[in-house]
Amino acid sequence: MTDELPDRSGRWPVWLLAVVLYPLAAGAAAVNLFFLTLMTQAIGLSALTPVQSIIGGVVLGVPFAWIAGKWMRGLIDKAEDEA
């Protein structure tokens, strides 16, 4: 029985996970932004157009994808440590 660390040479870095998750994060951000502004009409604010929401999703998708990539990297590390 050896106490060696597992081989992590083939692991995906956070930035690569973020790139892969970016389309999902940007799409989710756009949809949620659109629906959020629809709900703000109840207090007198105007809703964003779908195009404005997509542009907002493209911008907000970057930090959301990075956060999702860090979260996914943590889950993968935890799963590999338990295996």
N, C-alpha and C positions, 0 to 999 in steps of 0.2 A: 504494500500500500504506500503510495507516494503522496506527498503534500504539494504537488506541483499545481501552479495556476493553470486554468484551462487555456487552450490556444484560442486567442481572439484575433488572429491575423485576418480572418475573412469577415470580420464584423463590419456592418454598414455604419458609416459616421452619421452624426446627427444631420449634417447639411444635406447628405444624399437622401435620407429619409424625408427631410423637409421638402426637397425637390419632388420626390415621388408623391407626397401628400398634398402638394400645393394645389392641384386642380380641385381636389375635394374641399380643401380649406377655403379656397376662393369662392367656389360655388356655394358652400354653406354660408359664408359671410355675406354674399350678395343676397341670397334668399332671406336670411335673417334680418339684414338691414332693410330690405324692402318691406317685410312684414312689420318690423318695428315702426317704420315711418307710417305705415297704414294705421297702426294703433294710435300714433300720436295725433292723428286727425281728431280724435275725441277731445283733445285739449286745445284744439285750434291751430295746430301746426299743419303744414302742408306735407303731403307724401312725396317721396322721391319717385321719379320715373324709373321704369325698368332699366334703362340705359345708365342712369345715374347710380342705381344700385349695383349694376355690374361693375362700373368703374370703382365704386367704393369697395366691392368685393375683391377686385384685383389688387387694390392697395392693402386692404386689411388681411388678405390672404397670406401675405408674407410673414407677419408676426404670428398669425394663427398656425401656419404650417410649421414654423420653427418650434412653437410650443408643442404642437402635436408630434413633431419629430423627436423632441427631447423626452416626451412622455413615452413614445413608442420605444426609444432606445432603452429607457429605464425598464419597461416591461420585458424587453428581449433579454437584457442583462439579468433580471430577476429569474426569468425562466431558465436561462443557461446555468445560473448558479445552483438552481434547485435540481437540475438534471444530473 
